[in-house]
Amino acid sequence: MPVKSQSYPDAFGDYQAIITNRYAKFYERSLLNASGIAYYELRDTAKAYELYTKLFEASSNTANTYTATLGVMKTAYKLTKYIDATTYADKILTNIDSKEGDIHEALYIKAKCAYAQGQNDIAYLNFNRLSLSTISERAAEAKYMVAKLLYDKQEYKASLDTCFKLKGRFDSYDYWVVKAFILIADDYKAMDNSFQAKATLESIIENYKGDQSLVNEARAKLDKLAAEALDAARYR
């Protein structure tokens, strides 16, 4: 019987008592239910991580193992436990029965964990794989990160091309398209084409009506270009 929303804390307490006392008959089922309540209803990521980890260890069937794997992966990532998150993401990626959406989630988490740890080559491979696998906001972000990683490697032409591909493939995701055009301006500047960089930033400021932080970012970069041009003129 489904638990009514107002009784989730009470139900969680009951499951927790069973788990603490390790009543064998109900232990695994209690872990399954309690982990779900902790994650989805109580929003207690640390407790959910603990319970999903125990569920993975206690699981006696593939369904519970799969649920636990996803749960540990997601909660470990939110808790910045990047090694655990990557380990469980790999379990999803190597499971031939994994659902497509979960594979995309695993690619995203593995890439973000790698990037956070400075493992840029691994991040690049997984961001790129995700960006080619599906059309979604996370895939658009992944394509942007591919371009950003290329920029960081000073591969400005490849970064520029990737940004334009993002525009073509993910044109409905305005935020990431505009982020890509800000990066395009950076690419142009790095290639000594300040004119195109300036024009790109001006176009964002004049035409984009969405997230104001992106407009502010574009304006700051445009101001910096103007200041650098003024400094250069002074020393001529």
Buried (B, 14 or more C-beta within 10 A) or exposed (E): EEBEEEEBEEBBEBBBEBBEEEEEEBBBEBBBBBBBBBBEBBEBBEBBBBBBBBBBEBBEEEEBBBBBBBBBBBBBBBBEBBEBBBBBBBBBBEBEEBEEEBBBBBBBBBBBBBBEEEBBEBBBBBBBBBBEBBEBEBBBBBBBBBBBBBBEEEBBEBBBBBBEBBBEBBEEBBBBBBBBBBBBBBBBBBBEBBEBBBEBBBEBBEEBEEEEEBBEBBBEBBEEBEEEEEEEEEEE
